[in-house]
């Protein structure tokens, strides 16, 4: 398999600041958990007034990988599972939180949950991620 150079050019759909069509996610990292809160615009709907599940999956995935990035790992997702529990309405705020479940060498198990302000769980997710190397200290904690 060809080795791919992983570089941040600020065009990531989930967090890239230069991507005009992106989600522009911002994260709050506590050292053990990471979280982001957003509300999806209508252009991200699946069925009428409901957020497309693929977009919810994207935010869950991005939150888990960003947790590992903040911990200093240049990580990628190897496996992702998502369980949808309740629909998310367009314009409704949702908070996604991720935590590390297990670390074994270069492999990590990470879990995330998407929750409404009233505590209703929208989706849960687990991923197996692999570290492709270390991030420099100035990029890891930011």
C-alpha positions, -999 to +999 in steps of 0.1 A: +000+000+000+013+034-009+022+057+020+001+089+020+014+122+033-012+136+058-011+174+057-036+199+070-044+225+043-075+239+062-099+224+036-112+195+058-150+193+054-155+190+091-130+214+106-113+233+078-115+271+081-109+276+044-137+252+032-166+274+023-190+244+023-176+229+054-189+226+090-161+247+106-162+227+138-145+241+168-135+219+198-132+223+235-105+199+248-102+191+285-074+166+284-097+135+288-126+145+266-133+167+236-166+183+226-181+204+198-216+219+195-233+228+163-266+231+145-269+219+109-283+242+081-310+230+058-285+221+031-274+192+053-309+175+055-318+140+044-355+136+047-375+169+051-362+188+082-340+159+094-302+160+094-287+134+070-272+105+091-240+107+071-234+142+084-239+131+120-215+102+114-189+127+100-191+149+132-188+118+154-158+106+135-141+140+134-146+145+171-129+111+179-100+117+156-095+153+168-093+139+204-064+118+194-048+147+175-050+168+207-034+140+225-005+142+201-013+115+176-016+119+139-045+095+137-068+081+110-100+061+114-097+024+105-132+013+115-163+033+125-197+021+138-226+044+145-259+037+162-287+062+155-311+066+184-333+096+175-336+120+145-319+153+147-339+183+133-324+209+111-313+239+132-314+220+164-282+223+186-263+190+193-232+185+213-208+157+204-184+145+230-156+119+226-134+100+250-106+075+248-117+039+256-084+020+251-049+025+238-027-004+225+005+006+208-005+026+177-042+015+179-069+033+198-106+027+206-125+059+210-162+065+217-185+094+210-220+105+218-243+131+202-267+147+227-294+174+226-295+201+253-323+183+271-301+151+274-317+132+245-290+110+229-291+113+191-264+088+182-235+069+197-203+058+179-172+038+184-141+039+162-108+020+160-081+045+150-045+041+141-017+065+148+004+074+117+029+093+138+032+121+163+020+157+159+044+185+169+035+199+203+024+232+188-003+214+167-013+187+192-029+208+219-045+234+197 
